[in-house]
Amino acid sequence: MSSLNKGLEKVEVKLKWDPSPMGAPVHDLDIVAATYTGDDPYGDPDYLVHFDQRAPDGTITLNRDSRTGQGFGPDEAMTLELERLAPTYTRVVVGVAIQQGGGRMTFGDVSNTLVQISEGYTKLAENDFAGIPASTAATVAEFVRGEDGAWELHDGVTGFDTEPASFAQEMGRRPA
């Protein structure tokens, strides 16, 4: 946490993976963030941020969007300025979806995956998707605003077997 009683303020989600082997379909993983209001915290997202976008109010920004996993450092990076989100937002869910354009691909098919969540220099969570090798998408973090207004992280990876478009609607639903 950034300071006593303030909770999380500005976090970054970084995602990396190795490019596909020569001649194989491209590995394209995407970070997706969904925002939920206090009126409907487990319903449809109020808005999504994905594919080189930013939130309408500028509080969530996809800073880097890779379609191949090639390059130095993280392949994708998203900044969430939680302290700037309007009070109506009480929940933000962040996930990772694998594009399925080259045929069905799971986390087990992609080498050296890693998602890392940090605030400044403090690492809050990290996962390599090894626990969900048969999944095509996963939630990686849930940020929840407490009654005192402070944001906290509920980390943990939950796998899904769904297309990216369906995942965006399912990722924030209340667990069954």
Protein Blocks (a to p, Z undefined) as FASTA:
>chain_A
ZZghklpfbdcdddddddddehiacdddddddddddfklmmlccfbdceehiacfklpac
cfbdcfklpaehjfbdcdddfklpcfklgbdcddddddfknopadfklpghiacdddehj
bcfbdcehlmmmmbcbdcfbdcdddfkopacddeddddddddfklmmmmmmpccZZ
